[in-house]
Amino acid sequence: MYLRQFCSKYFWSYRQHYDIFAVNRFALICFMQINLYVFTASMRLALL
C-alpha cells in the first residue's frame, strides 16, 4: 500500500500546482499502475 500513499501525496501536490487536465492524466497513470501491480500480484499467487 506504499504505492497508494505515494500516488495520493503526488496527486495532491499536482492538484495545487497544475491544471485539472494534468491532474486527471496523472491520476489515470497512477490508477493504471496500481491495477498493474494488483494484477501481477494476483497472477503470481495464481501461478504458485
ZIRA-V906058 format. One record per pair of residues at least 12 apart in sequence whose ideal C-beta (glycine too) atoms are under 6 Angstrom apart, sorted by the first residue. I is the first residue (numbers start at 0). J is the second residue. D is the distance in whole Angstrom. If there is no record, write none. Layout:
# ZIRA-V906058
I	J	D
I	J	D
This chain:
# ZIRA-V906058
2	33	6
6	29	4
10	26	6
13	25	5
